[in-house]
Amino acid sequence: MPLTNTKFSIAIKSLFQLGIEPLSLNALYKFGLWTGHYKRISKLDLRYTNIELSNFTPLFSFPPRSELLKVLRREDKTDLLKEADEIIAGRVRLFGGISLPLQLTFEEPLKHWTDYEAGKSPLPFSKPNQSKFTDIKFLWEPGRFGWAFILGRAYYVSGKEKYAEAFWKYFECFSDGNPAYLGPHWMNGQEVAIRLMAFVWAAQVFEGARASNIDRRSRLIQSIAIHAARIPPTLVYARSQNNNHLLLEAAALFTAGITLNITKWSELGWSWLNRGLQHQISSYGEYIQHSSNYHRLMLQTVLWVDMILRAKSERWPAATYEAVIRTSHWLFSMIDPTTGRAPNLGANDGALLLPLSVSPYNDFRPTVQAAARAFLRTGLTPGGWDEMSLWLGLSPSSRTADSDAYLTDHLRAKNSWGYLRASRFKSRLSHMDQLHFDLWWRGINIAQDPGTYLYNGAVPWNNPLVSTHVHNTVTVDGRDQMTRGGRFLTLDWFPAYSKNVLESDEKILGRILSYHKGYHGLGIRHERVATVFTDERWEIKDNLVYTRPGEHVFRLHWLLMDGDWELENLKLGYGVRVKSPYGWVTLRITPDLHLSSNDAQLIIVRAGNLIYGKYEPLPFEGWFSPTYGQKIPALFLTLEVISSKNFSLVSEFIFPK
């Protein structure tokens, strides 16, 4: 890891590490903004306002209401209708939790989207949100129309016209207040793509409602066409990103092309979608963005297109299908069997493409169930998470399984499991989290990944949780494992390596050895050994190995669940107990014997405030972000060690009997 990084060195690294193609594509996109090219050609695309309603072809069949009602418990239906009624009243739960006014228009005249994208005009943040957020994602999220799925499900289940009328009222409000290609809602091709797919779904689910007159339906079909026409000119940007942007924009083009019988769109979307999936999914099944939530977003995009293919009796290319099978297995193996949650790995922007289930936002079982039925010929046991599968037309499998059955790099005991992060994927990592360890017990995320909170907040909340410093691993001299080149850019992606070890000791259930070279520039190699024992005790041993002489400051970090806590008095080492719903969970950290009390100190921070030790806490320490825009307190425990030679730290997690 380099000790200094100037703008010039970051630019050179970007060229060699990202490659010439993505940088060239991004430069081409910016050149189009600078020259006004996108503003000129968008005027030509308005010819799609003449698309006829007769051009629309239904893409999929919805499940019988009786089947949905079998899956939905009485309280599930009540919760669905309650959320739909909130939307009618003008409030929407953003990112799976935050309830804010549903704002679709702006108070000031709108300019062409390129003016906002190029920074020529300030974003028109609305007054209700301005006092708390100046993050564009809070501006964009209502315009994705994810809430339309809630209204559509409520209408389909209850038959009440008020839900259809609400959709049309908000659609007309949005269309009148955001004319084609004017305003922030047209800035980003991905935002346009997500809204397009919501419109296509709404066009079918509300088709039979009394509120769905010919004029409204015609206007919706024309809007779908205008949205689709917005995507191809700037597909060069999505290609430069080579991530969810490309997949979503390609899927939206494919969708629009099929439903409106415009072949050039369907062919273009199909080509880039398959190319993206084949290049963005690793041989191990992990998605290129190294993020649990973006992995789900990718898989829901695949499931959407798969629904269209099945309706047309068509198939994926073999290479794509094999990649989809791998990536479905990966997410299946990552969910907690008790709650359906997954480690909060990487960036979490709160995205949920298909809100087609009563399950909470952080429950991954709806997506895993649908993917398992579609691609793995198996499935989870039945539950409320089956609703998404019904909407996607996926029948139950004759075989069922759960994540405990997976033979993966995870370690599992009777009531607990752990995930050791060791990525070898050669692309920019979402977070600098090599050798991060996530621990779960009885559905509780004991040692957790902090998540994201905000991308674009004011300092210090300008995406600070990408740092190694806040993950459950070791830092050296306060430095990250990699180089942060910008708000969303990491460089120097030093890979990590791990392997499972078969032990003859009957007391050992499983063991993983791992290491990474992120600190080789400092002359340090970090090795980690994770072991779970038959008595459900977990041991994480960190070996800090010198490859050249020097004295360094090492910090072992653990982000623990929030709760009542107390210190343990230990003759050797440090101990803290945290109260869980099932009793006290103990963490003990034991350094090498050669380290004196002067060489090490324990620090505990909660919600940015120091609660134990001597230390000036950073504002973003001691927080856990379950979804975008939300943060809740957590216990951030750090053991700081000063050493000039090899040493080890042993962390033990002990659960109550």
N, C-alpha and C positions, 0 to 999 in steps of 0.2 A: 504494500500500500504506500503510495507516494506521500511525502510529508507536506508538500505544498502543491497547490493546484491553482494556476492562473487561468484567466479566460482563454488565453492562447493554448495552454496545455490541454484544457478541457475540449477545445475545438479540435485539436489534433487527435486526441483520444477518441472523440466521437467519430471522426472520419475513419480511423482504423478499426474501432471496435463495433460501431454500428454498420459500417460499410458504406460504399459510395451510393448504392441505389436508394436507400431510404432518405439519405441526406439530399440527394439530387431531386427526388420526388417532392420532398418538403420545400426545397428551394423553388421548384417549379410552381408549387401551389402559392407561395408567397409572391412570386413574380406576377402570377395572375391577379392577386389582390392589388398589388402595387400599380399595375398598368390599367386597372379597371376592366379587365377581360371578363370577369364573372358578372359584373354589373351589366355589361353590354349583352352578353349572350342570354341572360335570364329574361330579357324582354321578349326574345323569340319563343321561349318555352311557354308563354302564356297562351299559346294556341291550344293547349290541352284543356282550356276551359270549355271547349266545344265537344268534349267527350260525351256520348249519349249514355243514358241509363241502360240501354239495351246491350252496351258493351260489357256490362258487369256479369261475370260468371261466378256463381257460388263455389267455394273451394272445399267446404267440409260439411259434415253432418253433425248436428248436436245430439247429445244423448237424450233418451226419454226422461221426462221429468220424474217419473216413478223411480228410475235408477238413481238419479241424484238424491232424491229424498230418502232412499235407503242408506246412502252414505252419510248424509247430513243428519246429525242428531238435532233434537228440538232446539237445544241451546246454540248449536252451530247456525241453524237457520235464523234464530233470533239475532245473533251477532252479525250475520251477513246483512240482514235488513236494517239493523241499527247503523252500521257503517254506511249503507246506501242512503239512509235518511239523513245522516250527517252531510253527505255530499249534496243532497237536495237543498239542505239548509245553508250551503255555501262554505263548508269546511272539508278539508281532505287530509288524510293521514300520510304525510310525506315520508318516504324512505322506510315505510313499515312501522311508523310510530308517531312522529311529530304531527300534531293536528294544527293546521294553519289555514287561514282563509284561502279559498280556491280562487286565485287571481290569474286571469287569462288575458287581461288587457292592460294598457298603460295610459297614464294621464297625459303624456306629451306626444306630439306627432312623431311617427316612426320614420326612420331613415332606412336605406337599403342595408341588408344584412352585412354587406362587405364593409360598410363604414364602422360598424361595431367590431367586426373581426379584425380589421386593420388598425383599430385603436384610434380612428379619426373622430369618433363620437363616444361619449361616456354611456355606459349602460343605464337604461331607464329604470332603476330600482324603484319599487313602489314604496310608499310611505309606511304601510303596515308592517313590512318586513325590514325596512331600512334600519330601524333602531337596533335590531338584533343581528341581522345577517347582511353582508355585502358580498355574498358568494353567489356566483351565477347559477350554481346548481339549484338553489332555492327559487330562482327565476324560471329555470328550465323545467324542473320536475313536474309542476302542474300541467305544462304544455305537452308532456309525453302522453297524456290521456290514459295512464294506467288505471285511474279511477273509473274509466268507462267499463272495464271488465267487472268491477264491483256492481255498477248499475245494471249491466247486462245480465249478470248472474242473478241479481235480485229480481229483475223483471222476469227472467225465464222461470225461476222457482216459484214466484208468487203470482205472476200474471198481472201485477198491478201496473197500470199505464203511467203512473206518476214517475216511474223510473225511466221509462222510454222518453217521456216528455222532458225530464231533466237532462238527459243526454243531448237531445236536440237543442234545447235552450243553450246549453254550454257550447255545443258545437257552433251554433250560429254566432254566439258571443265571440268565440275565438276567431272565427272566419272573418267577421266584420272588423274586429279589432286588430287583426294581424294579416293584412292583405298579402298576397303572394310575394314572398321574398323581401318583405319589409319587416324590420324588427329583429330582436334577439332570437326569437323562436325559429328563425330560418338560418341562423349563423352556422350551425353544425349539421353535417350530413347525418350523423348518428341520431341526433334528436329528431330530425325529419323522418328517418327510417322507423324509429320506434313509434312515433305518432301514426305513421302510415299503416303499420300493422294493426294498431288499435282501431283505426278507422275501418279497415277491412273486416275485422271481427265484428265491430258494431254494426256494419252494414248488413250482416247476416242475422245477428242475434235480435236486432230490433225490426227486422224486415216486416214482420206481421203485425206490428203495433199500430193502433189507430193514429198515433202521433206521427207515424212514418209516411207522410204523404209523398206524392211524386216529386214535388219541388224540392223537398228536403233530401230525399234520396238521390236525386240528380245532382244536387249541390255537393253531397258527400262523395259521390263517384268522381265528380270533376276535381274535388280537392285531393282525392287519392292520386289522380293523374298528375296534378300540379306538384304534389309532394315527390312523386317518383321522378319527375323531370328535373327536380332540384339536385338529385343525387349524382348522376353521371359526370357533370362538369368538374366536381371536386372530389371524385373518387380517387384522384391522385393523392390527396391528403390521407385518405383512409389506407391506401396502399403503403404510404410512407410510414404509417403507424404499425401496420401489420399486426393488428390485435382485434379487439371486439368491434372497433369502428368498421373495419373491412367486412367482418362477418355480418353485422347487422345491416349495413348498407346494401350488401350483396343480397341478403335474404329479403329485404324490402323490395329491391328491384325485381327479384324473381317472383315475389308475391304479386306485385302490381302487374308484371307482365303476363302472368297466368290469368289473373282475375279480370284484366282489361283486354286480353288478347292482343298484347303488343309484344311481338316476338323479340325485338331487339333488347327490350328490358329483361325479359325472362332469360335469354341466352347470356347476356352480360352478367346478370346476377348469379346464374348457375355456375358460370366459369370461375368467377372470383370467389364464390362461396366454397367450392370444392378445393380450389387452390389454397385458400386460407386455412381450411380445416386440415388439409394434408401437411401443411407446413407449420401450423401453430400448436399442434398436439405432439408431445414428445413420445418417444418409443415406450416410455413408462406410463403414459396416459395423462401426464400433468399438462395443464394449459399454459400457454406462453406467458401469461401475465402473473403467474405464481400467486394467485389469489383465489380463495375459496369462493367468494361471491362472483368474481368475474368468470370463474369456472362454471358456476351455475347459470350465469347469463349466457355463456356460450352454449351450454347444453340445452337450455330452453329455446335458443335460436334454432338449434338442430331439430328439436322436437317439433317446433312450429313448421319447419320446412318438410319434415318427415310426414306430418299430417297431410300436407298438400300432396306429397308424392304418393301416399297410400290411396288417396282419393282418386288419383290419376292412374293407379296401378303401375307406378314407375318405381325405380330403385336407385339407390345411391351407387356411384362407382365403387368398385371393390376397395381401392386404397382409402377412400373416404370412410367407407363403412367399417373397415378395420380400425381406423383411428377413432371413430365414434365408439366402438366397442371398448377400446382401451380407456378412453376418457370417462366412459360411464362406470367402468370398474373402479377407476381412481376415486371418483366422488362417492361411490357406494362404500368404499373402504374407509372413508374419512368421517362418516357421520357417527355421532354418539348413539348407541342403540336405545338408550332410554328416552332421549329428548329429540333426536333427529338433528341436533345442532352439529356444526362442524367447527374445527379450530378457525379462529378469525384471522386467517393467514392473509398477508398482503393487503393490497388496497381494497377498501370496502366503501363504495360510493352509494350504497343503498339501492342499487338497481334491482328491479324485479320485473322482468319483461312480461311474464304471464301470471298475474295475480288470480289464479284459478283454483284457489283452495282456501278453506277456512283456517288452515294451519297458520301460526304466526310467521312473521317475516323470516326469523332466524331458524325455522324448521325446514331442513333440506329434504325431508322425506317425500313431499309431493313430486319434486323433480327427480329424485332417485327412483321412486316407484315407477314413474312414467318411463324413464330411460331404461330401467331394468326390464319392463314389459316390452318396450320397443326393440331393444337391441341385445339383451342378455338372456332372454328366455327364462327369466326367473322374476322374483319380486319380493317385496317386503310382505309381512303379514297384513291383512286388511285393516283399514282405519280411516279416519277423517281425511288423511292425506291422499286417499284414492280419488278425490274429486277431480284433480287435474287430469288424471288418466282418463276419466270418463269424458271430459270435455275434448280431449285429444283423440278419442275413439280407440283407446287401448284396452283390450280385454285382460282380465286377470290371468296370470300364469299358473300352470299346474304345480310349479315348484316355488317354494318360498325360502328365503334366507335372510340373514341380517349381517351387519358389518363384523360381528364377532367371528363369523365363519371365514373371513378373508385371511389368507396367508400372505401378509404384506410385511413391510418394514416396521409396522407398528408393533408395540409390545402390549400384550393384553393379559389381565388377570381376571378373577371372577367378577369383581365389581368395579374395576378400574382399567384404564388403558392410557397409553402415552404415545405421542408422535414426536419423533426427532427429525427436525428439518435439516436435510442435507441434499441440496439441489445441485445437479450436474448439468442442468439445461443451459445451453450456451446462448443466452439472450439476456437483455437487461432485466434485472430482478425488480419486482415491485417494491419490496422492502429489503433492507439489508439485515437479514435474519438467519444467516447460516448457523446451524447447530442450536437454534431455538428449540426449546422443549415445551410441549403442551401436555398437561396432565389432567385427566378427567376421572372422577370418582362418583358413582351413583348419580350420574347426570349433571354433576357440578363441575364446572371448569375451574379446577383448583389453581393451576398455574397457567396463565392465559396470555394470548397475544393481544396487544392493546387495540388493534384495529386502525381506524383512520381519523374519525371525527370530521375534519374539514380539509379540503384541498386549498381553498382560496381565502381563508380567514385572515384577519389582521395578525401580525406577529404577536405572540409566538405560535399562533394556530395556522400557520401557512404550511400545512402538511408536515408537521414535525415527527409524526409517529412512524415514519419510514426508518428512523435511526436504529442502529444496532443497540444504542444506549437504553432503549425502552423494551427490548426483547429479552427473553429468558436465556441469556447466553453470557459470554464474557467479553468485555472491551479492554483494550490496552491503551493507556495514556489518554483515555477519553475519546479515542478516534473510532470512526466507523470502520467496518470490515471492507467497505468499498468506497468509491468516490461519489459524492453527490454532485452532479453536474448542473442541477436545476431543480425546480419544484417537482418535476415528474421524471427526471433523468438520473439514472445511476450508471456508473462506469466501473471498470476494473472488476468484472464479475468473477471473482475467484471461486471456483467450484468447491463443493464439499463432497466427501466420499464416506460411505457407510456400508456396513455389512452386518448381517445377523450372525451370531456365534452360537454354535451348539455346545452346551456345557454339560459335563458329566455330573456336576453337583446337583443332587436331587432337590435342593432347596431353591434352585434357580429356575424360574419359568421361562425367562428369555433375556437375551443380552444383545445390545447393538454397540459396535465400535464405530467411531466416526472421527474425522478431522477436517480442518480447512486451513488454507494458506493465506487468508486475508490479511494477516499481520506479518507476512514474511519480510516486508520492507523494514519492519522494526526488529527483525531477528527473532520472532516468536512464532511458534507453531501451537495451535490450540487443538487438543485432542479431547474427546468426550466419550465416556462409556456410560450407557444407560442400562440398568439392570432392574428387573422386577423379580421378587422372591415369592415363594409359595404362601407366605404369611401376608401377602399383599403390601409388603414394604417396597418402596422404590428408592433406588440409589443412583444418583447422577454424579459421576466422578469426572472432574475437569483437570486435565494435565496440561500445564503451561511449560512448554519445552523451549529452551533457548537454543538458537542456532548461531548466535554470536553474543559476546558479552555486552552487559549494560544493565542499568537499573530502570525499572518501569513500574507504573501504577496500574494494577489490574483491578477490575471491578466485575464481580459476579452479580448478575441481576436476576431477581425473581418478581414477577408481577402476579400477586396472589389475589384471590377473591376477597372482597371486602367483608368485614365482620368484626366482632369483638376480638381483641387480641391480647396476648400477654407474653412476656419473655420467660424463657426457661433458664434456670441457673445451672450451667454446665461447667465442669472443671476444665474440659477441653472443648473448644468450639463455641458455637452460638446457636441458640434455639428460640423459636417463636411458635406459639400456638394460636390458631385462628378458629373461631367457633363457626361450625357449619350447622345446617338443620339436623344433621345426624351425629353431632358430637364434635369434639375438638380434633382438628387436623394439625399435626406437628411437622414443622420443618426444622431440621438440625443441619448445621453446616460446620464441618470439621476441617480446619487447615492442616497442612503438614506440621509435624512437631517442631521443626526448626524455626517456624515463624513465631515471634514473640507477640505479646499484646500490643507492643508499640508498632508492629508491622501491619496490623489489621484493625479495622473498626467496622461496626455494624451501623447501618443507616436505614431508617424507615420513613417513607414519605407517603402521605395520603392526600389525594386531591390537590397536589401542588404545595402542601404544607408539611413541614418537618414535624414528625411526631416522636422521633428517637434519634439520638446521635448528634454529631456536630457536622453541619453541612449547610450550604446555601442551595435549597432545592430549585429546580427549574419548574416553571409553571405547568408544563405538560407531563411531569412525573406523577405517578399515582392515579392515573385515569384509565378507564376501559371504555371503549366506544363500541357499543353493540351494533350500531348502524350509523349512517351518515347524519351528522348534525347532532348526535346525542353522545354524551359522555357521563359516566357514573364513576364514583370513587372506587379505587382499588388500593391495595397495599403494595407499595413499591419498595421491595427490600433489596438492599445492596450491601455486599461485603467488599470493602476496599482493602487491597493488599499491596504493600510495597515490597518488591523482591528484586534480587539481582542474580538469582539462580533458579533452576527448575523447582517447581513445587506443584502440589495438587490440592484441590478442594473437593470435599465429598459432601453432597447434599442428600439428605435422607427425608423422604416423605412417609409419615407414619399415620395410618388411619385408625380411628377407634374400632374396637372389636364389635 
